[in-house]
Amino acid sequence: MKASLLGVIDATTYFDSMEELLTHRCLAAVPFAGRYRLIDFILSNMVNSGIESVAIFPRFQFRSLMDHLGSGKEWDLNRKRDGLFFFPSPGLEVMEEGIGSFSHFAHHMDYFDRSQQQYALISNCFTVFNMNFEPILNRFINENCDIMMISHHGQSMDMYLVKKSLLVQLIQTRKITGYRCMQDVVEDQNSRLTICLYEYEGFVKKITSIASYYQASMDVLERDNWSALFKDGQPIFTKVKDEPPTKYTKSAIVKNSIIANGCVIEGTVENSVIFRGVKIEKGTVIKNSIIMQKSQIGKDCHLNGVIVDKNGQIKNGVSLEARNGFPIVLPKGAKQGELMKS
Amino acid sequence: MGVLTQYQPLVLNSYIGIGSAWDLDRKNGGVTVLPPYSESSTMKWYSGTASAVYQNLNYLRQYDPEYVLILSGDHIYKMDYCQMLEFHIEKGAEATISVIEVPLKEASRFGIMNTNEKMEITEFEEKPKIPKSNLASMGIYIFNWDLLQDCLEKDNQDPLSSHDFGKDIIPTLLRKRRRLYAYPFSGYWKDVGTVQSLWEANMDLLEEECGLNIFDQSWRIYSVNPNQPPQSIGEHAVIQDSLVNEGCVVDGYIHHSVLFQGVVVDEESYIKDSVILPNTKIGKYCTIERAIITCDLPEHTEIRGYDLMEIPLVTQDNLHQWIA
């Protein structure tokens, strides 16, 4: 029964409110929690729930996503049968249609027709959580549902379980019914379908803006949340880099932080998320910040409430402090402190 | 690449797998694990380094190589073997042995190569009382394939041989006046065949100028990555002068130590000058100094390696000695 579920990930979403982190990558490839990309969470949950065939529907800037996922090896999805599939959107027409656009699916009907699985799980790509879908499928079958909506605190998680035959029918009849996506179907008051609801109690963070990205990152610093996200037996998989361990020098002071591998920490780090291969030099104090992979922070800097995107370079003595609780974002490859010298 | 294994092969076999972690899962070549095997009626264990290679000559024959590089699995160093091979070819050597300069006063602990000015080896002395040079063999050999086949077959016939490259093969070749050269290597090199030296090698990594740069992007040390979450460092944790790997959850004090992946150090525990092996949980109020820990430690465990002659290796089997 395990293998009877298809995984469908809608990776087309773009939020204007996250623009600064999306100039070089799609939402699914946004780095999170020191070593992951947002898509790692849904993809790992699917694999941990026994799903063996996953289709990803990307749209914007998906080079970084392709690079990250590769053949799907890290998720054990490099298979002869089933495995990982990419179905980019063929047209450039705007499709503001909610999660799981039927017209996008319609371009790739073969996937749904050929697969043997009886059910499909349709999900967004921007939720940080660690959830096993097996109990949900069991309830779906026991309660004889047509569609099951997954919610958290009474709000839709933009995740739906659906009979595959029904999904195929919904895609094919979209022009007659007017349904553009799963949300349209479940919100139709006149629908004769059996729509069930599954309330999920665990740790869930939707990343829909810079503010929610920052807050979710800070939330993961709390040990209870960390444990809820990184459970024994349900690992979150990601593309592995061969980084050495992180080096803490004699002058390092690190408190309440998440630190990835390959870093060299000579300064002070508090309440922060430090990604892979970051260098933090002596005399620097970093608080309430997110420093993404390969960024280099010079000596005697002071950063508070700052998101430094990948490959950021901050020269000696730079001071940046967020105002009104809204984080300062330094875009990918940004250089800070150059102008001050000249 | 063939990996010769003998004792307790399970961990190594599953670690190497098909070699994917090192990009060795290839159609041609790749990595092959070569354990001892039984031949008709008799089980032939590898009695020495040379016998291990001798028993796998068939593996080498299928590749019909020009040169064969023979290495030890328990040495820590970074070396470009291409440069050694170039040296071997340039010198017209039949066999080349990599050597490293050691302090003369320590030379009597090593196999010492005496050479002429062209680096041709004139004499090999195993642990000489009065060393004539400070060039120690690193146990790294390049052989011309025909010479290797020939000398291994002859060595196998010799009932007095212990079938070891250092003890038997090299001295025999020198007696026969074959062209053996010493390739001088400079850089970090450490044989970690003992608990003491394994501990030392880990401590060496904490030195500013240890010579083994594990952070060099152009010469990465590949490894099987266990897919652990990032480190979670607690509110009251202190970590200084240490290396900490993925999946660690640290709430205690870590000074001048190496923590492997998935190590948990609970609050009020103190770790100094120690090596904590993977997936080990150190309970509250523990004190660990100068030790290697391989198993979970209950609360209030005290291991003070400074009071001991040897570095303690704490395992599940001897843990009871440490708990009051």
Interface residues (C-beta under 8 A of the other chain):
Chain A: A33 G34 R35 E74 R223 W226 L229 F230 P235 I236 F237 T238 V240 K241 D242 P244 P245 T246 K247 Y248 T249 K250 S251 A252 I253 V254 K255 N256 S257 I258 I259 A260 N261 G262 V264
Chain B: A21 I214 F215 R220 I221 Y222 S223 N225 N227 Q228 P229 P230 Q231 S232 I233 G234 E235 H236 A237 V238 I239 Q240 D241 S242 L243 V244 N245 E246 V249 I254 V258 L259
